[in-house]
């Protein structure tokens, strides 16, 4: 190595070197505490941010007409959205990995720069204390090396920080796009379920969708069930008309599971259906759950059946009350209360699907409102056994079954009176 003539080197004294080291330490601290981004870097970050935004706009514009698509087109849209979600998640993972690597490199470079500065300070102090003639030349050499190392370190730190900021910005944009795609996917699932329910049930109408809340209208035309009423030997149905219910459903935006349900008027018992619907998703794993099934869809089908059955049973009880008996449908217990002559009430258990199905009614109990004519327990058991052993066709018709129960009650009461008279005589 050739010695560099001292006349060619810039003369520096120890004070100047100390000043230079202080400046380098200040620069190092500013690199740690502040973000050093140039105008060109700002423009590059803007360009990086616009690229994901354009992708989101493209997806949104492509799905703006989703409400007019058919089932097959909706399935294609869902598949496209799933692909977009997978791509966005993969990109986010890749960017996060790169940020971690760059952060580690930046930390190592910063530590190395700090160590170099401390080494130079120690060398400077040692040179000052020894007061050697060659100290000036050594200081010049150390300062020259310091300029070179500091320039490289600052450039590396600057590039790493800019790359980290660029990747963080890309992650934010990718996260926003991912959230938008997830919202669109949830909306498509909700529309798909509601469309399937509306197509399957002509009595259901979606009035409004506000976020996760769905406002529905259920219209039940009792006159369409004229054949069923005729089988019950109920002929007067002129006064029967449509029955309307409003249903407010709050469902999860992601899984479409029920959160809350309200029905107006509140004359239909639905707590058991809501509880069963909340357990619907637990009956299947995510792999075995049918794509067209959801707890909301299952609940709506069961609710429509319940509304239909309750309305029809009320109409049957109301129309049958025009006879010499009066009837009352207790919807919470699914029981019909029949008021018989002599102050006796008969409680009839209604089977599932009655009166649409051929399942017969069942006498559960008898209650006397006249304490002076209380029926004995043995007589009640006989009446109940006799009534429930009747032909199923008779027990299916409310009026016929009630007439037979009344006959059995009168027969047992007559036997008891006859027995009491014989005992007294």
Buried (B, 14 or more C-beta within 10 A) or exposed (E): EEEEEEEEBEEBEBEEBBEBBEEBBEBBEEBEEEEEBEEEBEEBBEEBBEEBEEBBEEBEEEBEEBEEBEEEEBBEBBEBBEEBBEBBEEBBEBBBEBBEEBBEBBEEBBEEBBEBBEEBBEBBEEBBEEEEEEBBBBBBBBBBEBEEBBEEBBEBBBBBBBBBBBBBBBBEBBEBBBEBBBEBBBBBBBBBBBBBBBEEBEBBEBEEBEEBEBBBBBEBEBEEBEEBBEBBEBEEBEEBEEBEBEBBBBBBBEBBBBEEBEBEEEBBBBEEBBEBBBEBBEEEEEEEEEEEBBBBBBBBBBBBBBBBBBBBBBBBBBBBBEBEBBBBBBBEEBBBBBBBEEEBBBBBBBBEEBBBEEBBBBBBEBEBEEEEEEBEEEBBEBBBEBBBEBEEEBBBBBBBBBBBBBEBBBBBBEEBEEEEEEEEE
